[in-house]
Amino acid sequence: MSAAVSYGVSAGAAVLGGLSIASSAVLQQRAASRRPDGERFCVRLLIALFHDRGWLLGLGLSILSYGFQALALAFGPLTLVQPLVVSELLFAIPVSVHLRGLRLGMREWLAAGAVVAGLTVGLSSASPGRGHPVQPIGRWLPALVVIGVLTAAALLTFRLARGPVRASALGFAGALVSGLQSALFSASLHLLGQRGWATFARWEPYSLVVASIVGGFLVQNAFQSGPLAASSPVVDATLPMVSIGLGVFVFGEHVRTSALGLTGTAVGLVLLVAGIVTLDTSPVVREEQRREREGQSKEGQRAAGPRRDDPAEVPARA
């Protein structure tokens, strides 16, 4: 297969992966946002979502996206695949906002573009290489402590903040744990290939299960806490950064440390942060959150039935 055909297959699969992720995010956030605030941080939220057809369709599309990404990486480099995949933000956020009867302005388009550009520039500049995923627990401990502290700080921010920042904080916490999950998944796969059933005598596969549950739980709560434009960019930005960080400090992967590489990485981070802050403080995003809350209130009123003190809503007796 020629290089042009390989790159074409890779680019096509990456775009399909991005569209799958975008559709999944919209469907899952829409389902989660309809759940009442009382279900936040409760197992009831996940139980209710597993009975929602839209959310389950989103889950299926999320799984499908991994297949497209694997196909894309099989035929093309990460520097081609990752920018096309993260461009899903440019599909997901406008669709999510449109479903609430709103439209993105120039400010929101520029902010979403800055997030995508920041990820693209940062990942391309870092250009991480392969490392060794099987490492002793002592090599993991500092990274686990840092992720634990950052996750606790994000949850504290969620408790103290107001508005879309709450969804961003929960998204950050969920992405931190999900990034750890990705690293543990890689380590577990390598162990399984090397040691077979002896893998289950180690801690990595069991930590993978815990990280998968906790990460998914936090991300779904982020979707329930605010508009997609507040949570999705943070999740998409944090996941690859955590993966690269764990790859470098735990797996021993090498990143580009030249002046050009470090400058590109710094520029990418600045674009990321600027885009996320701009979206969090956007009037359109805040209005979207207000309409989501109104939708939650109406859902709750319908679930509670007619009010006794409102004669217009009390059914007439025969």
Secondary structure, 3 states (H helix, E strand, C coil): CCHHHHHHHHHHHHHHHHHHHHHHHHHHHHHHHCCCHHHCCCHHHHHHHCCCHHHHHHHHHHHHHHHHHHHHHHHCCHHHHHHHHHCCHHHHHHHHHHHCCCCCCHHHHHHHHHHHHHHHHHHHHHCCCCCCCCCCHHHHHHHHHHHHHHHHHHHHHHHHCCCCHHHHHHHHHHHHHHHHHHHHHHHHHHHHHHHHHHHHHCCHHHHHHHHHHHHHHHHHHHHHHCCHHHHHHHHHHHHHHHHHHHHHHCCCCCCCCCHHHHHHHHHHHHHHHHHHHHHHCCHHHHHHHHHHHHHHHHHHHHHHCCCCCCHHHCCCCC
